[in-house]
């Protein structure tokens, strides 16, 4: 098990089978568990000042409109 897998596990980025595999390894390997705990502490520091930001409801629409304008502009330049 590598540190990338442990980070994925800690951030819940792995699929269910991978999560289960990592959990099994952590339950049976004290060294891996220790490393995972150290990684968890390091990751916790990153989330201390983390603020959830909710994007504006119209962001996707405005982005698509802006892309349309840029694409049309490039077509007319060609």
TAHU-V77195 format. One record per backbone hydrogen bond with DSSP energy under -0.5 kcal/mol. NH is the residue of the N-H (numbers start at 1). CO is the residue of the C=O. Records with the same first field share a line. If there is no record, write none. Layout:
# TAHU-V77195
NH->CO + CO
This chain:
# TAHU-V77195
5->2
6->2
7->3
8->4
9->5
10->6
11->7
12->9
13->8
14->8
19->15
20->16
21->17
22->18
23->19
24->20
25->21
26->22
27->23
28->24 + 25
29->25
33->29
34->30
35->31
36->32
37->33
38->34
39->35
40->36
41->37
42->38
43->39
44->40
45->41
46->42 + 43
47->43 + 44
48->45
50->47
54->52
55->53
59->56
62->58
63->59
64->60
65->61
66->62
67->63
68->64
69->65
70->66
71->67
72->68
73->69
74->70
75->71
76->72
77->73
78->74
